[in-house]
Amino acid sequence: MQFRWNSTTPQWPIMSAILHGVSRDQLMARHKANHIQVAYAPSVLLADKALAAKASLFVEMGVIVHLCGEINIG
């Protein structure tokens, strides 16, 4: 674990995430990158709204967006 802490910077910190409804292997099998987009929020409801806003913005920019796991938008 110390190696991981020594390998990180404030710009590229270590983050642990819980992805509801999708396993690590399922995520890695679908996506070509080993990182995810993150939206921080003080509640699950606001996190879902932030996810919807961020995904919509990327779609409008022409980026292909794939959402996975348990998502409650709308």
N, C-alpha and C positions, 0 to 999 in steps of 0.2 A: 504494500500500500504506500509506503514512503516513496518508492520510485514514482508512483502516479502523482503524488503531491509535488515532488521535485520537478516533474515534467510539465507542470501547469503554470499558467500566468494569469494575471487579472483579466486579460483579454480572452483567454481560452481556459476558463475554469472547469473543474470537474463538476458534473451535475448528475445526480441520481434522480430518475423519474419513474413514476408508476404509470404504466400504460394500461388502462382498464380495457379489457376485452380483446387484447392482442398480446401475444408472447413476443419475446425478443427475437426468436427465430422467425416468426411470421413477419415481423417488421423488416428484418434483414433480408428475407426472401423476396419481399416486394420492392424495397427501395434500393437505389444504387449508391446511396451515401450512408455513412455510419453516424450521421447526426440528424437531429430533428429540429424543427422550428418550435420555439417555446413562447408562450404568452403567460406572463405572470398576472395574477389577480387575487384579491382578498377572499373570493368565494368561488364555489363551483359554478354558480349561475353567471357571474361576471367573467369567469374563465371561458365558459362556452360562448359568451357574446364576443369576447376578444378573439377567440378562435374563428368565429364566423366573419368578423371584420377583417382579420388578417388574411384568411383564405380568399375572401372576396377581392381584397386589394391585389393579391397575387394573380388571381384570375384576370382581373382587369388589365394587369400589366402583361398578360400573355403567358404567364407561367402555368404549366400543368400542375394542378393540385390534386393530391390523393390524401384523403382523410381515412384513418383507420381506428379500429377499436370502438368502444361505446361512446357515441357522440350524441349530445342532446341540443341540437340547434333548432330554434323555432318554436 
